[in-house]
Structure formats: C-alpha cells, structure tokens
Amino acid sequence: TLRGRDRIGFYKRYSDILGVSYGSNLDCNNQRPFGAAVQSEHRLIKTVV
C-alpha cells in the first residue's frame, strides 16, 4: 500500500541519518499475526504435558 511504502521510506530515511541498518523485516510480507507465536508455544506445551 501507499501508506506502507511511506512508512518504510520514513524508517529508511531516519535509519540512514542515525547510521543503523534497516534489517530484513521492513514490510509485513513475512510477519505473522500478533500472538501467533504464543499460540504455537501454548499448543506445544499442551502436547508435551
């Protein structure tokens, strides 16, 4: 989306000013929904116990 590109551009601009790397997770393409990791761990614990 246009808003997403604007956020990434803003982040890159200030990262350059501060001299820090962007990292590899600038967009939402590889992100999971909030709490997904916790749910996965909870299922694993229930299975083990």
Secondary structure, DSSP 8 states (H G I E B T S, - for coil): -HHHHHHHHHHHHHHHHHT----S--SSTT---TTHHHHHHHHHHHHH-
